């Protein structure tokens, strides 16, 4: 698995653990520093608590 994807998924998992729900793409961008295009490349098309 690509390091960028691993770090992004780890950040999303941490967000879900803290907030109880998944973040928006803009929130992921803020946390990870990735562009919206980078996030689209790094994350599955439809993510959820079970997908992560």
C-alpha positions in Angstrom: 0.0 0.0 0.0 1.3 3.4 -0.9 2.6 5.5 2.1 0.3 8.5 1.2 -2.7 6.2 1.3 -1.7 4.6 4.5 -1.2 8.0 6.2 -4.5 9.3 4.9 -6.4 6.3 6.0 -4.7 6.5 9.4 -5.8 10.1 9.7 -9.4 9.3 8.7 -9.5 6.4 11.3 -8.2 8.8 14.0 -10.9 11.4 13.0 -13.6 8.8 13.2 -12.3 7.6 16.6 -12.4 11.2 17.9 -15.6 12.4 16.2 -17.7 9.3 15.8 -18.2 9.8 12.1 -16.2 10.2 8.9 -14.7 13.6 8.0 -15.6 15.5 4.8 -13.0 15.6 2.0 -12.2 19.2 2.9 -11.6 18.2 6.5 -9.3 15.3 5.3 -7.4 17.9 3.2 -7.0 20.1 6.2 -5.7 17.3 8.4 -3.4 15.6 5.9 -2.3 18.5 3.7 -3.3 16.6 0.6 -5.1 18.3 -2.3 -8.6 17.2 -3.1 -7.2 15.3 -6.1 -4.6 13.6 -3.9 -7.4 12.5 -1.5 -9.5 11.1 -4.3 -6.5 9.1 -5.4 -5.6 7.9 -1.9 -9.0 6.9 -0.5 -11.6 4.4 -1.7 -14.4 5.9 -3.7 -17.0 5.3 -0.9 -15.5 5.1 2.5 -17.3 4.4 5.8 -16.4 3.2 9.2 -16.5 -0.4 7.9 -14.6 0.4 4.7 -11.7 1.7 6.7 
